[in-house]
Amino acid sequence: MLLYLFLFLLFVSPSLYASQASIHHELDVQIKPSQHFIKVDDRITFNNLSLADNHKLRFSLHKNLNVSSATPGVFIRLIETRQFSVPVNIYELQQSKKNKSIQLTYNGHIYHPLADKKVERIQGMRNSAGLINSEGVYLSGSSYWYPSFQSLFEPAFEQTSFDLQVELPDSWLSVSQGELLTSDSDHWQSRIPQNEIYLLAAPFIKYEKKSNTKYRSMVYLRSEDTKLAERYLAATERYIEMYSELLGAYPFKKFALVENFWESGFGMPSFTLLGSRVIRFPFILYSSYPHEIVHNWWGNGVYVDYQQGNWSEGLTAYLADHLLKEQRGKGADYRQQLLQKYTDYVAQGGDFALSDFRGRHSSVTEAVGYGKTLMLFHMLRLKLGDSLFIQGLRELFQQYQFRMASYADVQDVFEKAAEQDLGVFFHQWVKRVGAPKLSVENVELSQKENTYVLKFRIKQNQLESYSLDIPLAITLNGQKNARQISLKLAQKQQNFQLEFNHEPLRIDIDSQFDLFRTLSRDEIPTALTQLFAASKIIVVLPSQEPGKISAYKTFAQNLFKPGQQLEFKLDNAIKIKAFNDSPMVLLGWDNLLISKFPNIQQHRLDKQSAEIQKQNIARKNHSLVITKSNPQQPEQSITWISSDTLASLPGLARKLPHYHKYSYLSFQGDQPSIQIKGRWPVNQSSMTVLFKDVERGELEPLRPLNKSK
């Protein structure tokens, strides 16, 4: 995720930043998209910077840009060329005297095509380091399209304010951070220093709504679509009002949805850059879109000290993705899926401490950096209670707005809000690698007169113990609601004794998945995460469908990411027991190996249809996916994938990774559209102890975060 700051000057007085060391760029930009060409006249002002006595400065600029200066007494000399995200020339700028301002002119071509599609699944979305072409313009700080004086700011990030005027072809519009000074111009301004300057442009159609004097909602689309724009304008207003109430006033003068000319999911200060397909998915309005809005509090409003660990992604996900699920009563399901992703992906290796998380570039970094951090804030909320947790969030935003905050700063704010020491809590979740793995044993239930005595032991099965608050729900005879308590566990194993006036019927330990931990396999349904996390996969091709074998083989090669080892076998020439240590993928409706796995075969009715969760699905014009555990090796999965037409396989390979959390799927058509999706129910868990076969008593739901509580 692309992060960092912006604030419009009317919300924060410029006097607050008058003494701040920064660089101000006045940029007059001319762009010729079809020629990949950019020309910039740049007046650079150094504010409160300690410049070297020898009047020498160093700056970095894209290698393809020719640079000169019209400022008297300024000389520019090339020092070296380096390869960063783009090839970069490093220059020495020598002045006959210390100039507070200098004038540079630079021009040339910037064109870095999108990353190869094979990289897409690893990094989430394709990207370019900098692109000017007839489809659009995408330039960021990592494009080095303007001079970077980073060495003046080490170790902190470069702080840059700007005035940006852009000359474009007719019908083209630009987008950047800051305020658009007039609606019919391409003049952007940000008085508040920030890390980088974005410049986007395309033949946009602009929609906007200014319902009050605080901020402007904007939508930039690449084709006319008033209804789509209105949905996003309304959603922008709804979410900004919601989060302003929860966290503090929205810190910018605008938020814009910008339609990109490739599929992307980027969040910049005061705008988000999403792909054309992405913005038209109905669920984006309730998932990715609010996530990008919340980043304007965390990451773009309070900056992250990345050297100490990126806390903002997990907090943003907790207050956006998780909170919206929680509002619909799906918070526990969401947390179970996060923990399953950690259990499946990180079990293959690559775990690391949150203090080492910088950004997402793989399934493992997402499972740890997003999932574990999200759970850290969830556990902190449960530890402090909603009132103190919200107070801490608001104070964090107020105290560190447009300043850098580390995990230590986050800890300090919450300690002061709660008036308690949180050192052990933050140390074990931020500094340590791994997660607790729990089990329950030595359970005894006895009756003494009118009292029921329940004894049991909770054990931590990892090497080093954690200090944990264990949620417990005890279902009691004659009681509609389960008794909910929290047990303190600070040892590798600990015995507990509880007494009740009513007979305990069952015990459920952390049944709402409130703890960050490695789950037991019987706590979670088999899902595609196991398949996509595997280092080696056995792909079984259907000998009875010879015309599809080649297409299925290509499908498998496109489905899995680079680095996953695929071993292809024909269904009539494989010995199952020899491959029980790896997950298997059975391809084709008529795959002979299906008969060897009754838990897969049970979904086959006949040659023309199958049944999933009591829903009959025709073979014709459908693609089906079912994944179950291997009866001979429950830690491994067996996945059946069948498609009626070869034309649907490329689309299926592209889409399935986005449905990794599901146990079964049904798609329809050559351009496969989802029809059915779901996860198998978990009927029995090792974290549940049954004295009688009864349903768990009702639980007091965790109310969604709300400032008015």
C-alpha positions in Angstrom: 0.0 0.0 0.0 1.3 3.4 -0.9 1.1 5.7 2.1 2.1 9.1 3.4 0.8 12.4 4.2 -1.1 15.4 3.0 -3.1 18.2 4.7 -4.8 21.2 3.2 -3.7 24.5 4.7 -7.1 25.7 5.9 -7.4 22.9 8.4 -4.0 23.5 10.0 -2.5 27.0 10.1 0.7 27.3 8.0 2.2 29.0 11.0 2.4 25.6 12.7 4.8 24.6 10.0 6.7 27.8 9.6 9.7 26.6 11.6 9.6 23.0 10.1 12.5 22.0 7.9 11.1 21.3 4.4 11.4 21.9 0.7 8.8 23.7 -1.3 8.4 23.1 -5.1 6.6 25.4 -7.4 6.1 23.2 -10.4 5.0 24.2 -13.9 4.6 20.9 -15.7 4.0 20.2 -19.4 3.1 16.6 -20.4 2.8 15.0 -23.8 1.4 11.6 -23.1 1.8 10.0 -26.5 5.5 10.9 -26.5 6.1 9.8 -22.9 7.4 13.3 -22.4 7.5 15.6 -19.4 9.0 19.1 -19.0 9.1 20.8 -15.6 10.1 24.3 -14.5 10.7 24.0 -10.8 11.4 26.8 -8.3 12.8 25.1 -5.2 12.8 26.8 -1.8 14.7 25.5 1.2 12.9 26.2 4.4 14.8 26.0 7.7 17.4 23.5 6.4 21.0 23.5 7.6 22.8 23.6 4.3 26.5 22.7 4.0 29.0 25.5 4.4 30.6 24.6 1.1 27.2 25.4 -0.6 27.0 21.9 -2.1 23.8 19.9 -2.3 23.0 16.5 -3.7 19.8 15.5 -5.4 18.5 12.5 -7.3 16.5 12.6 -10.5 15.3 10.1 -13.1 18.2 9.2 -15.4 16.1 10.1 -18.6 15.5 13.7 -17.5 18.0 16.4 -18.6 18.5 19.0 -15.9 19.8 22.6 -15.9 19.5 25.7 -13.8 18.9 29.3 -14.7 19.9 30.5 -11.2 23.1 32.6 -11.4 26.1 30.9 -9.6 24.5 27.4 -9.6 26.4 24.6 -11.2 25.2 21.0 -11.6 27.6 18.0 -11.9 26.7 14.3 -12.3 28.2 12.2 -9.5 26.9 8.7 -10.3 24.0 6.6 -11.6 22.2 4.1 -9.5 19.3 1.7 -10.0 16.5 2.2 -7.5 12.9 1.6 -8.6 14.0 3.5 -11.7 17.5 4.4 -13.0 18.5 7.5 -11.1 21.2 10.1 -11.6 22.7 11.6 -8.5 23.9 15.2 -9.0 26.0 17.6 -7.0 24.5 21.1 -7.0 27.2 23.7 -6.2 26.3 27.3 -5.5 28.6 30.4 -5.3 26.5 31.4 -2.3 23.8 29.9 -0.1 20.6 30.4 -2.0 17.3 30.0 -0.3 15.7 29.3 -3.7 17.0 27.9 -6.9 15.4 27.4 -10.3 15.7 24.0 -12.1 14.4 22.9 -15.5 14.3 19.2 -16.4 12.7 17.3 -19.3 12.7 13.9 -20.9 10.8 10.7 -21.2 9.4 8.4 -18.4 8.0 5.1 -19.4 8.2 2.0 -17.2 5.6 -0.6 -18.4 3.6 -2.5 -15.8 5.2 -5.4 -13.9 4.8 -8.8 -15.5 1.4 -10.5 -14.7 3.2 -13.3 -12.9 4.1 -10.9 -10.1 0.5 -9.8 -9.7 -0.6 -12.5 -7.3 2.4 -12.1 -5.0 2.2 -8.3 -4.6 -1.6 -8.0 -4.8 -1.7 -5.7 -7.8 0.5 -4.8 -10.7 2.5 -1.7 -10.6 4.7 0.7 -12.5 7.6 2.8 -11.2 6.5 5.6 -13.4 4.4 5.8 -16.6 3.5 8.4 -19.2 1.6 7.2 -22.2 -1.6 7.8 -24.2 -3.7 5.9 -21.6 -2.6 8.0 -18.7 0.1 9.3 -16.4 1.2 7.8 -13.1 4.1 9.4 -11.3 5.1 9.1 -7.6 8.1 9.9 -5.5 9.7 6.6 -6.5 9.5 7.7 -10.1 12.0 10.5 -9.3 10.2 12.8 -11.7 11.2 15.8 -9.6 14.5 16.3 -7.6 14.8 14.4 -4.3 17.0 15.9 -1.6 16.5 13.0 0.8 20.0 13.3 2.3 19.0 16.6 3.9 16.3 14.8 6.0 18.0 11.5 7.0 16.9 9.4 8.8 13.3 10.9 8.5 11.5 11.1 5.2 11.8 14.1 2.9 9.3 16.8 3.7 7.9 18.5 0.6 5.2 21.0 0.0 4.2 22.2 -3.5 2.3 24.3 -5.9 1.6 22.2 -9.0 0.3 23.5 -12.3 -0.1 21.0 -15.2 -0.5 21.6 -18.9 -2.2 18.6 -20.5 -3.9 17.7 -23.8 -7.5 18.8 -24.3 -10.0 16.8 -22.3 -7.3 15.5 -19.9 -7.4 16.3 -16.2 -4.7 15.9 -13.5 -5.0 14.6 -9.9 -2.6 15.1 -7.0 -2.6 15.5 -3.3 -3.8 18.8 -1.8 -6.5 21.2 -2.9 -7.6 21.8 -6.4 -7.6 25.6 -6.3 -10.4 26.1 -8.9 -12.7 23.5 -10.3 -11.8 24.2 -13.9 -8.0 24.2 -13.5 -5.2 21.8 -13.1 -3.6 23.7 -10.3 -3.0 21.7 -7.1 -1.6 23.0 -3.9 -0.4 21.5 -0.6 1.2 23.8 2.0 1.8 21.0 4.4 5.1 19.1 3.9 4.8 15.5 2.9 6.9 12.6 1.7 6.3 12.6 -2.0 4.4 14.3 -4.8 2.0 12.3 -6.9 0.9 13.3 -10.4 -1.8 11.4 -12.2 -3.5 12.4 -15.4 -5.9 10.9 -18.0 -8.9 11.8 -20.1 -11.0 11.9 -16.9 -14.6 12.8 -16.4 -14.9 14.6 -13.0 -17.8 14.4 -10.6 -17.8 16.2 -7.3 -20.0 17.1 -4.3 -19.3 19.7 -1.7 -22.0 19.2 0.9 -20.3 21.4 3.6 -17.3 23.6 4.0 -15.1 20.8 5.5 -14.2 18.7 2.5 -15.1 17.9 -1.1 -16.1 14.5 -2.4 -14.7 13.8 -5.9 -14.8 11.0 -8.4 -12.6 10.8 -11.5 -13.8 8.2 -14.1 -12.4 7.3 -17.5 -15.9 7.1 -19.0 -19.2 8.6 -18.2 -21.0 6.8 -15.4 -23.1 9.1 -13.3 -24.8 6.4 -11.2 -21.4 4.8 -10.3 -20.0 8.2 -9.4 -23.0 9.0 -7.2 -22.6 5.8 -5.3 -19.0 6.6 -4.5 -19.8 10.3 -3.7 -22.5 9.1 -1.2 -20.2 6.5 0.3 -17.4 9.0 0.7 -19.6 11.3 2.7 -21.0 8.5 4.7 -17.6 7.0 5.7 -15.9 10.4 6.4 -18.7 11.4 8.7 -18.7 8.0 10.5 -14.9 8.0 11.1 -14.8 11.7 11.9 -17.2 10.9 14.7 -15.1 8.0 15.9 -11.5 9.2 15.5 -11.6 13.0 15.1 -12.2 15.5 12.2 -11.2 14.3 8.7 -7.9 16.0 8.1 -8.1 16.9 4.4 -10.2 19.1 2.1 -11.1 16.4 -0.3 -11.3 12.7 -0.9 -11.3 11.4 -4.5 -11.9 8.1 -6.1 -9.7 7.9 -9.2 -10.1 5.2 -11.8 -6.8 3.8 -12.9 -5.9 2.6 -16.3 -4.7 -0.8 -14.9 -6.0 -2.9 -12.0 -4.7 -1.4 -8.8 -5.6 -0.8 -5.2 -3.5 2.1 -4.0 -4.2 4.6 -1.2 -2.7 8.1 -1.4 -3.2 11.1 0.8 -6.7 12.3 0.1 -7.4 10.0 -2.8 -7.4 6.4 -3.8 -6.4 4.9 -7.2 -8.5 1.8 -8.1 -8.7 -0.3 -11.2 -11.7 -0.2 -13.6 -12.9 -3.7 -12.7 -12.3 -3.2 -9.0 -14.5 -0.1 -8.7 -17.4 -1.8 -10.3 -17.4 -4.8 -7.9 -20.3 -4.1 -5.5 -18.4 -5.3 -2.4 -15.6 -2.8 -2.9 -17.8 0.0 -1.4 -17.9 -2.0 1.8 -14.3 -3.3 1.9 -11.4 -1.7 0.0 -13.0 1.7 -0.3 -13.5 2.5 3.4 -10.1 1.0 4.0 -8.5 3.6 1.8 -10.5 6.4 3.5 -9.4 5.3 7.0 -5.8 5.5 5.8 -6.2 9.2 5.8 -6.2 9.0 9.6 -3.6 6.3 9.9 -0.6 6.4 7.5 -1.6 9.6 5.8 -2.7 11.6 8.8 -0.4 10.0 11.4 2.8 8.9 9.7 4.4 5.6 10.4 8.0 5.2 11.7 8.6 2.3 9.3 12.0 1.5 10.9 10.2 0.4 14.0 7.3 -1.4 12.3 4.3 -0.5 10.2 1.3 -0.5 12.6 -1.0 1.5 10.4 -2.1 -1.2 8.0 -3.4 -3.5 10.8 -5.1 -0.6 12.6 -6.7 0.6 9.3 -7.9 -2.9 8.6 -9.3 -3.2 12.1 -11.3 0.1 11.9 -12.4 -0.5 8.3 -12.7 -4.1 7.1 -13.2 -5.6 10.5 -15.5 -2.9 11.9 -17.8 -3.1 8.9 -18.0 -6.9 9.3 -18.6 -6.4 13.0 -21.5 -4.1 12.3 -23.1 -6.9 10.3 -22.6 -9.5 13.1 -19.7 -11.1 11.2 -16.7 -10.0 13.4 -15.9 -13.5 14.7 -16.1 -15.0 11.2 -13.7 -12.4 10.0 -11.2 -13.0 12.8 -11.4 -16.8 12.2 -10.5 -16.2 8.6 -7.5 -14.0 9.5 -6.2 -16.7 12.0 -6.8 -19.4 9.4 -4.7 -17.4 6.9 -1.9 -17.1 9.4 -2.1 -20.8 10.3 -2.1 -21.9 6.7 0.4 -19.5 5.2 2.9 -18.9 8.0 3.0 -22.6 8.9 5.1 -23.0 5.7 7.8 -20.6 7.2 8.7 -17.0 6.9 7.2 -15.7 10.2 8.6 -12.4 11.6 8.0 -9.9 14.3 5.6 -7.0 13.8 8.5 -4.6 14.5 10.0 -5.9 11.2 6.9 -5.4 9.1 7.2 -2.6 6.5 4.7 -3.5 3.8 2.8 -6.3 2.1 4.5 -8.2 -0.7 3.4 -11.8 -0.2 0.7 -13.9 1.5 2.9 -14.3 4.5 3.6 -10.6 5.0 -0.1 -9.9 4.7 -1.0 -12.6 7.2 1.5 -11.3 9.7 1.6 -7.6 9.0 -2.1 -7.1 8.5 -3.6 -10.0 10.4 -1.5 -10.1 13.5 -1.5 -6.3 13.8 -5.3 -6.2 13.5 -5.6 -8.8 16.2 -3.2 -6.8 18.4 -5.6 -3.9 18.4 -8.5 -6.2 18.9 -6.9 -7.7 22.0 -6.0 -4.2 23.2 -9.6 -3.1 22.8 -10.8 -6.1 24.9 -8.2 -5.5 27.5 -9.0 -1.8 28.0 -12.7 -1.7 27.1 -14.3 0.3 24.3 -14.3 3.7 26.0 -10.6 3.8 26.8 -9.7 2.2 23.5 -11.6 4.9 21.6 -10.0 7.5 23.8 -6.6 6.2 23.0 -7.3 6.3 19.2 -8.5 9.8 19.4 -5.5 11.0 21.4 -3.1 9.1 19.1 -4.6 11.0 16.2 -4.6 14.4 18.0 -1.1 14.1 19.4 0.6 12.8 16.3 -1.3 14.3 13.5 1.1 14.9 10.6 3.9 13.6 12.8 5.7 10.3 12.8 4.6 7.7 15.4 6.3 4.4 16.3 4.9 1.4 18.2 6.5 2.9 21.3 4.5 6.1 20.7 1.3 4.1 20.2 2.0 2.2 23.5 2.7 5.4 25.4 -0.6 7.0 24.2 -2.7 4.0 25.3 -0.8 3.7 28.6 -1.6 7.2 29.5 -5.3 6.9 28.4 -5.7 3.6 30.4 -3.4 4.6 33.2 -1.7 1.2 33.2 1.5 -0.4 32.1 1.2 -2.1 28.7 4.8 -3.0 28.3 4.4 -6.8 28.5 1.4 -6.7 26.1 3.2 -4.7 23.4 6.5 -6.5 23.8 5.1 -10.0 23.3 3.0 -9.0 20.3 5.3 -6.6 18.6 8.8 -7.8 19.3 8.4 -11.6 19.4 8.0 -13.9 16.4 5.2 -16.5 16.4 1.9 -17.0 18.2 0.6 -19.1 21.1 -1.0 -22.5 20.3 -3.4 -23.6 23.0 -4.9 -26.9 24.1 -7.2 -28.0 27.0 -6.7 -31.2 28.9 -7.3 -33.0 32.2 -11.0 -31.9 32.3 -13.0 -33.1 35.3 -16.5 -32.3 36.3 -17.8 -33.3 39.7 -20.8 -32.5 41.9 -20.5 -31.6 45.6 -24.0 -31.1 47.1 -25.6 -28.3 45.1 -22.3 -27.1 43.6 -20.7 -28.3 40.3 -16.9 -28.2 40.3 -15.1 -27.9 37.0 -11.4 -28.6 36.8 -9.2 -28.4 33.7 -5.8 -27.4 32.4 -5.0 -24.9 29.6 -1.6 -25.5 28.0 0.5 -23.4 25.7 2.3 -25.6 23.2 4.8 -23.1 21.8 8.3 -22.7 23.1 7.9 -19.5 25.1 4.8 -18.6 27.1 2.6 -15.6 26.5 0.6 -13.6 29.0 -3.0 -14.2 27.8 -6.5 -13.3 28.7 -8.4 -16.5 27.7 -12.1 -16.0 26.9 -14.3 -18.9 28.2 -17.9 -19.6 27.6 -19.6 -22.2 29.8 -23.0 -23.5 28.7 -25.1 -24.3 31.9 -28.1 -26.5 32.2 -31.3 -24.4 32.2 -29.5 -21.2 31.2 -30.2 -19.6 27.8 -27.0 -17.5 27.9 -23.6 -19.0 28.3 -21.5 -17.8 31.3 -18.7 -15.7 29.8 -15.5 -15.2 31.8 -11.8 -14.4 31.2 -8.9 -16.4 32.6 -5.4 -15.0 33.2 -2.8 -17.4 31.7 0.8 -16.5 32.1 2.5 -19.9 32.3 3.1 -22.7 29.8 0.3 -24.6 31.5 -2.0 -23.7 34.3 -4.8 -25.6 36.2 -8.1 -23.9 36.8 -11.1 -24.7 39.1 -14.5 -23.1 38.6 -17.7 -23.7 40.6 -21.3 -23.3 39.4 -24.8 -23.7 40.8 -26.0 -25.1 37.5 -24.6 -28.1 35.7 -22.0 -27.3 33.0 -22.9 -28.9 29.7 -20.0 -27.7 27.6 -16.9 -25.5 27.6 -15.9 -23.3 24.7 -12.4 -21.7 24.8 -12.0 -18.6 22.6 -14.9 -19.6 20.4 -15.1 -16.0 19.0 -11.5 -16.0 18.0 -10.5 -13.1 20.2 -6.9 -14.2 20.7 -4.2 -14.1 18.1 -3.0 -17.7 18.0 -2.2 -20.6 15.7 -5.4 -22.6 15.3 -5.8 -26.3 15.4 -6.8 -27.9 12.2 -10.2 -28.9 13.6 -11.1 -25.3 14.5 -11.2 -24.2 10.9 -12.8 -25.5 7.7 -10.6 -26.8 4.9 -10.2 -23.9 2.5 -8.2 -22.9 -0.6 -5.7 -21.1 1.7 -4.0 -24.5 2.4 -3.6 -25.1 -1.4 -2.2 -21.6 -2.1 0.2 -21.8 0.9 1.7 -25.2 -0.1 5.3 -25.4 -1.3 4.6 -28.5 -3.4 1.3 -29.6 -5.0 0.3 -32.8 -6.8 -1.8 -32.0 -9.8 -3.8 -35.1 -11.0 -4.9 -34.8 -14.7 -7.9 -36.7 -16.0 -7.0 -39.6 -18.4 -10.7 -39.9 -19.3 -10.7 -36.4 -20.8 -7.7 -36.4 -23.1 -8.8 -33.4 -25.0 -8.6 -31.3 -21.9 -5.3 -32.5 -20.4 -3.1 -29.8 -22.0 -5.5 -27.0 -21.1 -5.8 -28.3 -17.5 -2.0 -28.4 -17.2 -1.8 -24.8 -18.4 -4.5 -23.8 -16.0 -2.6 -25.2 -13.1 0.6 -23.4 -14.1 -1.3 -20.1 -14.3 -3.2 -20.7 -11.0 -0.3 -21.1 -8.7 2.3 -18.5 -8.0 6.0 -18.8 -9.0 7.9 -20.9 -6.4 5.2 -23.4 -5.9 6.4 -26.8 -7.1 3.9 -28.6 -9.3 4.1 -32.4 -9.9 1.8 -33.6 -12.7 0.3 -37.1 -12.6 -2.3 -38.9 -14.6 -5.2 -40.3 -12.5 -4.6 -43.8 -13.8 -0.9 -43.8 -13.0 -0.6 -42.5 -9.4 -0.2 -44.2 -6.1 -2.0 -42.0 -3.5 -0.1 -43.1 -0.5 3.2 -42.0 -2.0 1.9 -38.4 -2.1 0.1 -38.0 1.2 2.6 -35.4 2.4 1.4 -32.8 -0.2 -2.0 -31.4 -1.1 -3.6 -32.8 -4.2 -5.6 -31.1 -7.0 -7.9 -33.4 -8.9 -8.8 -31.8 -12.3 -11.7 -32.8 -14.4 -15.3 -34.0 -13.8 -14.3 -37.6 -14.8 -11.1 -37.7 -12.7 -10.7 -41.4 -11.6 -9.2 -40.4 -8.3 -12.5 -38.9 -7.1 -13.6 -42.5 -6.2 -10.7 -42.8 -3.8 -11.9 -39.9 -1.7 -15.5 -40.4 -0.3 -15.7 -36.9 1.1 -15.2 -35.6 -2.4 -17.3 -38.2 -4.1 -20.3 -37.6 -1.8 -20.9 -34.4 -3.8 -21.3 -36.2 -7.1 -24.8 -37.2 -8.0 -24.3 -38.3 -11.5 -22.5 -37.5 -14.8 -24.6 -34.3 -15.2 -24.7 -32.6 -11.8 -23.3 -32.3 -8.4 -24.6 -31.1 -5.0 -23.0 -28.6 -2.7 -24.7 -27.7 0.6 -28.1 -29.1 -0.7 -27.8 -27.0 -3.9 -27.9 -28.9 -7.2 -25.4 -27.6 -9.7 -25.4 -28.7 -13.4 -22.2 -29.8 -15.0 -23.1 -27.9 -18.2 -21.7 -24.4 -18.4 -20.3 -24.5 -14.8 -17.0 -24.6 -13.1 -16.9 -26.3 -9.6 -14.4 -26.2 -6.8 -14.5 -28.3 -3.7 -11.8 -28.7 -1.2 -11.7 -31.2 1.7 -9.2 -32.6 4.1 -7.3 -35.8 3.1 -8.8 -38.6 5.2 -5.4 -40.3 5.3 -3.5 -37.1 6.2 -5.9 -34.5 7.7 -3.2 -31.8 7.6 -3.3 -31.9 3.8 -6.2 -31.0 1.5 -7.8 -32.6 -1.5 -9.2 -30.2 -4.0 -11.5 -31.0 -6.9 -11.7 -28.5 -9.8 -13.8 -29.1 -12.8 -14.8 -26.9 -15.7 -17.3 -27.7 -18.4 -15.6 -25.6 -21.1 -11.9 -24.9 -21.8 -12.7 -21.2 -22.5 -13.5 -20.7 -18.8 -10.1 -21.9 -17.5 -8.1 -18.7 -18.0 -10.7 -16.6 -16.1 -10.9 -19.3 -13.4 -7.2 -19.3 -12.9 -7.2 -15.5 -12.5 -10.2 -15.4 -10.1 -9.6 -18.4 -7.7 -6.8 -16.8 -5.7 -9.2 -14.0 -4.7 -11.5 -16.7 -3.2 -8.8 -18.3 -1.1 -10.8 -18.3 2.1 -13.6 -20.5 0.7 -14.2 -24.3 0.9 -16.5 -24.6 -2.2 -17.3 -22.4 -5.2 -19.4 -22.6 -8.3 -18.9 -20.3 -11.4 -21.0 -20.0 -14.5 -20.1 -19.3 -18.1 -17.0 -18.9 -20.2 -16.2 -15.7 -18.4 -16.8 -17.3 -15.0 -19.1 -15.4 -12.7 -19.5 -16.5 -9.2 -22.7 -18.3 -8.3 -22.1 -20.1 -5.0 -19.4 -19.7 -2.4 -19.1 -20.9 1.1 -17.1 -22.4 3.9 -17.8 -25.8 5.5 -19.2 -25.6 9.1 -17.0 -26.6 12.0 -19.0 -29.1 14.0 -16.4 -30.1 16.6 -13.3 -28.4 17.9 -10.5 -29.4 20.2 -11.2 -26.1 22.0 -14.6 -27.3 22.9 -15.3 -29.8 25.7 -18.7 -31.5 25.6 -20.3 -33.0 28.7 -23.6 -33.4 26.8 -24.3 -33.0 23.1 -25.9 -29.5 23.2 -25.5 -26.3 21.3 -23.4 -23.5 22.9 -25.4 -21.1 25.0 -26.0 -17.6 23.6 -23.2 -15.1 23.9 -23.3 -11.4 24.7 -22.3 -9.9 21.3 -19.4 -7.4 21.2 -21.0 -4.2 20.1 -19.4 -2.4 17.2 -17.1 0.5 18.1 -19.1 3.6 18.4 -18.0 6.9 20.0 -21.5 7.4 21.5 -21.2 4.2 23.6 
